[in-house]
Amino acid sequence: MSLTLEDPRVIEFDVRTDEMLVNMGPQHPSTHGVLRLLLRTDGEIIHEITPHIGYLHRCAEKIGENLSPPQWVPYTDRMDYLAGMNMNLGMALAVEKLIGMEVPEKAMTIRVLVAELGRIASHLVGMGAYGLDLGTFSPFLYAFREREIILDLFEELCGARLTYSYFTIGGATHDLPDIIPIPPGLAALTKRNKNMKLTWLEAVEMFLNWLEPRIKEYHTLLTRNQIFIKRTAGLGIRTKELAISHGCAAASISISAATASRSTRATTPAMTSTSSPPRLKTPRAKRCSATTGAASSSA
């Protein structure tokens, strides 16, 4: 929604300069190579923004026309290389819905568990990179420390650390591994013997028990950081209707209204058929900074 001159948030200046068109991205570090913003500026005041998206489009849909669904699974890894597991899952769920396939409960439980780990790994990068863009470096180091453990767990699960192709049509490529060596990062953080052996599920439980108290540290480093607060408070305000019409989900829509929490993790029947559906948290604040708080808290 554009501001009018009568709006109290509009800052008045006695001196105006010539307007300039400035390109921000895709080379700018904060746009991460996937977004270009054309800014119309008057000094340091931005009057208009024209976004240009699609810099990571790889014609995957066209390639998929000549492949069978199982053959196309590896292409979904690259659609969001920070959450490859979740991209595999979205494609598998779509195909299963089209052909009316029912997935065994065990396979669905494995999917939920592994997808939640993938979501945490993705959110950790998002949290760290967001802080980096705003001028605070420490959260980025914490985020990658934790993410490395999840990648170790995924490597034991399917042999890959970034592009997994673990979920497939009808379930997963194979069962959870039995006995694995404790991930080096987890052994160091929990002060366990680096030669320790345990099941994959025991390693996941140990990691999650260690991670949960760390969330308070993330809030201390980021969401309660004065740099973060000054650069996000009061920004990104949107109505429930606007958020839904633009396809927002989860934390990015829950900040619009306390009753507007909408996440496919909680509303998709295939993802809630397990005995323990994901717990979601909805922040009360309607601002840009609340999105990060909701995402990190739900991790």
C-alpha positions as CSV (number, residue, x, y, z in Angstrom):
1,M,0.0,0.0,0.0
2,S,1.5,3.4,-1.1
3,L,1.7,6.2,1.4
4,T,0.0,9.6,0.9
5,L,1.5,12.9,1.8
6,E,-1.0,13.2,4.7
7,D,0.3,10.0,6.2
8,P,2.1,10.8,9.5
9,R,4.8,8.3,8.5
10,V,5.9,10.4,5.6
11,I,9.0,12.4,6.3
12,E,9.0,16.0,5.0
13,F,12.2,17.5,3.6
14,D,12.8,21.2,2.8
15,V,15.2,20.4,0.0
16,R,14.4,18.0,-2.8
17,T,17.0,16.6,-5.2
18,D,16.7,15.0,-8.6
19,E,15.3,11.5,-8.6
20,M,17.6,8.7,-9.6
21,L,17.0,5.2,-10.8
22,V,19.2,2.7,-8.9
23,N,19.6,-1.0,-9.5
24,M,19.8,-3.1,-6.3
25,G,20.7,-6.6,-7.2
26,P,21.0,-9.2,-8.5
27,Q,24.7,-8.7,-7.6
28,H,24.0,-6.9,-4.3
29,P,24.8,-9.2,-1.4
30,S,21.4,-8.8,0.2
31,T,19.5,-10.1,-2.9
32,H,21.6,-13.3,-3.0
33,G,21.7,-13.4,-6.8
34,V,18.0,-14.1,-7.3
35,L,16.3,-10.7,-7.1
36,R,16.7,-7.3,-8.9
37,L,15.1,-4.2,-7.5
38,L,14.8,-1.0,-9.5
39,L,14.7,1.8,-7.0
40,R,13.4,5.4,-7.7
41,T,15.2,7.5,-5.1
42,D,15.3,11.0,-3.9
43,G,18.5,11.1,-1.8
44,E,18.1,8.3,0.7
45,I,14.3,8.2,0.4
46,I,12.9,5.4,-1.8
47,H,9.7,6.5,-3.6
48,E,9.1,3.5,-5.8
49,I,10.3,-0.1,-6.2
50,T,10.0,-2.3,-9.2
51,P,11.0,-5.9,-8.5
52,H,12.3,-8.3,-11.2
53,I,12.2,-11.9,-10.2
54,G,13.1,-15.2,-11.8
55,Y,16.9,-15.1,-11.8
56,L,17.1,-18.8,-10.7
57,H,14.6,-20.2,-13.1
58,R,16.1,-23.3,-14.7
59,C,13.3,-24.5,-17.0
60,A,12.7,-27.5,-14.8
61,E,9.1,-27.7,-15.8
62,K,10.0,-28.0,-19.5
63,I,12.6,-30.6,-18.7
64,G,10.0,-32.6,-16.7
65,E,7.8,-33.0,-19.8
66,N,10.3,-35.6,-21.1
67,L,10.9,-37.4,-17.9
68,S,8.9,-39.8,-15.7
69,P,8.0,-38.5,-12.2
70,P,10.7,-40.6,-10.4
71,Q,13.3,-39.3,-12.9
72,W,12.2,-35.7,-12.2
73,V,12.7,-35.9,-8.5
74,P,16.4,-34.9,-8.6
75,Y,15.5,-31.7,-10.4
76,T,13.4,-30.6,-7.4
77,D,16.4,-30.6,-5.2
78,R,17.7,-27.6,-7.1
79,M,14.5,-25.6,-6.8
80,D,15.5,-24.6,-3.2
81,Y,18.9,-26.0,-2.6
82,L,18.7,-25.0,1.1
83,A,15.7,-27.2,1.6
84,G,16.1,-30.0,-1.0
85,M,14.3,-32.6,1.2
86,N,11.2,-30.4,1.3
87,M,11.2,-29.8,-2.4
88,N,11.4,-33.6,-3.0
89,L,8.4,-34.0,-0.7
90,G,6.3,-31.4,-2.4
91,M,6.7,-33.0,-5.8
92,A,6.0,-36.5,-4.4
93,L,2.9,-35.4,-2.6
94,A,1.6,-33.7,-5.8
95,V,2.1,-36.9,-7.9
96,E,0.6,-39.1,-5.2
97,K,-2.5,-36.9,-5.1
98,L,-2.9,-37.0,-8.9
99,I,-2.8,-40.8,-9.1
100,G,-4.6,-41.4,-5.8
101,M,-1.8,-43.2,-4.1
102,E,-1.9,-43.8,-0.4
103,V,1.5,-43.8,1.4
104,P,2.1,-46.2,4.3
105,E,2.0,-44.5,7.7
106,K,5.6,-45.4,8.5
107,A,6.8,-43.7,5.3
108,M,4.7,-40.6,6.1
109,T,6.1,-40.5,9.6
110,I,9.7,-40.6,8.2
111,R,8.8,-37.9,5.7
112,V,7.5,-35.6,8.5
113,L,10.5,-36.1,10.6
114,V,13.1,-35.6,7.8
115,A,11.2,-32.7,6.3
116,E,11.1,-30.9,9.7
117,L,14.9,-31.3,10.0
118,G,15.2,-29.9,6.5
119,R,13.0,-27.0,7.4
120,I,15.1,-26.3,10.5
121,A,18.3,-26.4,8.4
122,S,16.8,-24.0,5.9
123,H,15.5,-21.6,8.6
124,L,18.9,-21.5,10.2
125,V,20.5,-20.3,7.0
126,G,17.6,-17.8,6.5
127,M,18.1,-16.4,10.0
128,G,21.8,-16.2,9.8
129,A,21.8,-14.6,6.3
130,Y,19.0,-12.1,7.3
131,G,21.2,-11.0,10.3
132,L,24.2,-10.7,8.0
133,D,22.2,-8.4,5.6
134,L,21.2,-6.2,8.5
135,G,24.7,-5.8,9.8
136,T,25.1,-8.4,12.6
137,F,27.5,-11.3,11.9
138,S,27.4,-13.6,15.0
139,P,24.0,-15.3,14.3
140,F,25.4,-16.5,10.9
141,L,28.1,-18.4,12.6
142,Y,25.8,-20.0,15.1
143,A,23.3,-21.0,12.3
144,F,25.9,-22.8,10.3
145,R,27.3,-24.6,13.3
146,E,23.9,-26.1,14.0
147,R,23.1,-26.7,10.3
148,E,26.3,-28.7,9.9
149,I,24.9,-31.4,12.3
150,I,21.7,-31.7,10.3
151,L,23.7,-32.2,7.1
152,D,25.8,-34.9,8.9
153,L,22.5,-36.7,9.8
154,F,21.3,-36.4,6.2
155,E,24.6,-37.8,4.9
156,E,24.1,-40.8,7.1
157,L,20.5,-41.1,5.8
158,C,21.0,-40.9,2.1
159,G,24.6,-40.2,1.3
160,A,24.2,-36.6,0.3
161,R,24.5,-33.2,2.0
162,L,22.7,-30.8,-0.3
163,T,20.8,-32.5,-3.1
164,Y,19.2,-35.6,-1.6
165,S,16.5,-37.1,-3.8
166,Y,15.5,-39.1,-0.7
167,F,11.8,-38.8,-1.0
168,T,10.2,-40.4,-4.0
169,I,6.8,-41.4,-5.3
170,G,5.2,-43.6,-2.7
171,G,7.5,-42.9,0.3
172,A,11.3,-42.8,0.6
173,T,14.2,-44.5,-1.2
174,H,15.1,-46.5,1.9
175,D,14.5,-46.9,5.6
176,L,16.2,-45.0,8.4
177,P,19.8,-46.3,9.1
178,D,20.4,-48.3,12.2
179,I,23.7,-47.7,13.9
180,I,25.7,-44.7,12.9
181,P,28.8,-42.8,14.4
182,I,27.8,-39.7,16.3
183,P,28.2,-36.6,14.1
184,P,31.4,-34.8,14.9
185,G,29.8,-31.5,15.6
186,L,27.2,-33.1,17.9
187,A,29.8,-34.9,19.8
188,A,31.8,-31.7,20.4
189,L,28.7,-29.6,21.4
190,T,27.3,-32.3,23.7
191,K,30.7,-33.3,25.0
192,R,30.2,-37.0,24.0
193,N,32.9,-39.5,23.0
194,K,33.6,-38.9,19.3
195,N,33.8,-42.7,18.8
196,M,30.2,-43.2,20.2
197,K,27.8,-45.3,18.2
198,L,24.0,-44.8,18.3
199,T,20.9,-45.2,16.1
200,W,20.0,-42.4,13.7
201,L,16.8,-41.6,15.7
202,E,18.8,-41.4,18.9
203,A,21.2,-38.9,17.2
204,V,18.2,-36.8,16.0
205,E,16.7,-36.8,19.5
206,M,20.1,-35.8,21.0
207,F,20.5,-32.9,18.5
208,L,16.9,-31.6,19.1
209,N,17.3,-31.7,22.8
210,W,20.5,-29.7,22.5
211,L,19.0,-27.3,19.9
212,E,15.9,-26.2,21.8
213,P,17.6,-24.2,24.5
214,R,19.7,-22.5,21.8
215,I,16.7,-20.8,20.4
216,K,16.9,-18.3,23.3
217,E,20.4,-17.5,22.3
218,Y,19.2,-16.8,18.7
219,H,16.7,-14.3,20.1
220,T,19.4,-12.7,22.2
221,L,21.7,-12.4,19.2
222,L,19.2,-11.4,16.6
223,T,15.6,-10.5,17.5
224,R,16.7,-8.6,20.6
225,N,19.6,-7.0,18.9
226,Q,19.2,-3.2,18.6
227,I,20.6,-3.2,15.1
228,F,17.9,-5.7,14.1
229,I,15.1,-4.0,15.9
230,K,15.9,-0.5,14.4
231,R,16.0,-1.9,10.9
232,T,12.9,-4.0,11.0
233,A,10.4,-2.6,13.6
234,G,7.3,-1.1,11.9
235,L,8.2,-2.5,8.5
236,G,6.5,-5.1,6.3
237,I,3.0,-4.5,7.8
238,R,0.3,-6.2,5.7
239,T,-3.3,-7.2,6.1
240,K,-4.5,-10.8,6.3
241,E,-6.2,-10.4,2.9
242,L,-3.1,-9.0,1.2
243,A,-0.9,-11.8,2.6
244,I,-3.2,-14.6,1.4
245,S,-3.6,-13.0,-2.0
246,H,0.2,-13.0,-2.5
247,G,0.6,-16.6,-1.5
248,C,2.2,-16.0,1.9
249,A,2.2,-18.9,4.4
250,A,3.4,-19.9,7.8
251,A,5.3,-17.2,9.7
252,S,5.1,-14.6,7.0
253,I,1.3,-14.7,7.1
254,S,0.8,-15.3,10.8
255,I,2.2,-11.8,11.6
256,S,-0.7,-10.3,9.7
257,A,-3.3,-11.3,12.2
258,A,-3.3,-13.6,15.2
259,T,-6.0,-15.8,13.6
260,A,-4.4,-15.9,10.2
261,S,-1.8,-18.6,10.9
262,R,-1.7,-20.7,7.7
263,S,0.8,-23.4,7.1
264,T,0.7,-26.4,4.8
265,R,2.5,-28.3,7.6
266,A,-0.7,-28.1,9.6
267,T,-3.4,-28.0,6.9
268,T,-2.2,-30.7,4.5
269,P,-4.0,-34.0,5.3
270,A,-0.9,-36.0,4.2
271,M,1.3,-34.1,6.7
272,T,-1.1,-34.3,9.6
273,S,-1.9,-38.0,9.4
274,T,0.8,-38.9,11.8
275,S,0.2,-39.1,15.6
276,S,2.3,-35.9,16.3
277,P,1.4,-33.1,13.9
278,P,3.8,-30.1,14.0
279,R,3.3,-27.5,16.6
280,L,3.0,-23.9,15.3
281,K,3.5,-20.6,17.0
282,T,1.8,-17.4,16.0
283,P,3.4,-14.1,17.0
284,R,1.2,-11.2,18.1
285,A,3.2,-8.4,16.6
286,K,2.3,-7.3,13.0
287,R,5.7,-6.3,11.7
288,C,8.7,-7.5,9.7
289,S,10.7,-8.5,12.7
290,A,8.0,-10.8,14.0
291,T,8.4,-13.1,11.0
292,T,11.9,-14.0,12.1
293,G,10.7,-14.5,15.6
294,A,8.0,-16.9,14.5
295,A,10.3,-18.8,12.2
296,S,13.0,-19.3,14.8
297,S,10.5,-20.2,17.6
298,S,8.7,-22.8,15.5
299,A,12.1,-24.4,14.7
